[in-house]
Amino acid sequence: MRQKNGRVYLVGAGPGDPELITLKGLRCLRVADVIIYDRLISPALLKAAPPEVKRIFVGKASGCHALAQEKINDLLIAHARNGSTVVRLKGGDPFLFGRGGEEAEALAEAGIPYEIVPGVTSAIAAPAYAGIPITHRDYAAQVTIVTGHESISDQQAASVNWKALAKLGGTLVILMGLSNLARISCRLIAFGMPSLTPVAVIEQGTLPAQRMVTGPLEHIAAQVAAAEIRSPAIIVIGTVTELHKSLVWFDTGNHTPGRK
């Protein structure tokens, strides 16, 4: 007799601080048979699952993938077809540059039951931990989130419309753009964004090792290089970044009720 399919939960683990996972995400971890997890997942979250749970690392870094995306899709399907409850644990939110949509498509095509468990994205959380509200009535009525990971050569111009973004206003949040920061800055300025536009680059957002460099768009790449900022880091462009001077609250101390 053919065994009934299991179920896959595509779970957003949040931006780094393990306490920012949702209650539903945590509940999924506690009932999982298999956890398939990414590179930036907190060890504390993996420990939240029962010790007998099978844990499979499929993390990706720039230019180095533990497993190709197609193989990850196959892994999810294979374990679910064996009747397992599978948690695909992804940093941030599964549907924000997390390739969760591709995994959901593969599961749907294979007839595997699945659920999406949204997570807190670093695009909002890292600025918040740095004292930067990405929207504010007096500064920014809109926010745009883009990836800076792809090439910004002319051949890739259709992927991200930097010309439009330079004139859009509001807050611009760039994920996975650290290695392209100098080229992004030059392109935005060339397309009309003021060279003195304030920028914040936040490394290790929401974690005790979080640090930030701020400066004008024309100099930010050099400042970041001098400070030796490393990935994971996000880039926030716009006047809201100046609010960190009065709203900064996070350090390595104890800020969470009940945390020892």
C-alpha angles and dihedrals in degrees: 000000000000113000116241116252119259123222134258124217115199098207128189108219094195130240102306111292101100092216090066094072112109123253089246092051091051091048090053091054091053094055098040125121092189131024117197106190143183133236101264098047114130114247087225090067093051088052090054089072121079113276094244093060114115110241120201122186116214099160126161132208129177106294093356123084121177088203133005116249092248090055090050089053090050091049093053092049095045095052093044091050087055087061097256128145102235127198115198099200112201131178116252113347121343094226099047106082087315098113088235090133091060091049092048090051091052092049093048092050090050092049094243117151111238143168132206116226107190120220138204108271123223088228087076104021101050094053090045091055088049092053094256119130104201090212127037131165092236099042116022131017093179141035129203122200119199139163118248094187098095124080113274094207120129089264090063096044092114093058096066119011099219091173091060093042091054090062100034100090125203119077124328117202117191121195124197091008104117097106090049097043097112093049093044091051092049092048094049091049092047089054093052110273108140111258091227094057107136117249134187124196113196122197123199092001116208092009127107089251092058115137135166140208120200132189146119120306093249094057104028097097092055092046092050091049091049091051090048093231111185137194137307089062135134130210122223118191124189144064092286088076089073090066090075088081091070102023103047109129110148126094135140092284130100111287102149118088109249096012114131 
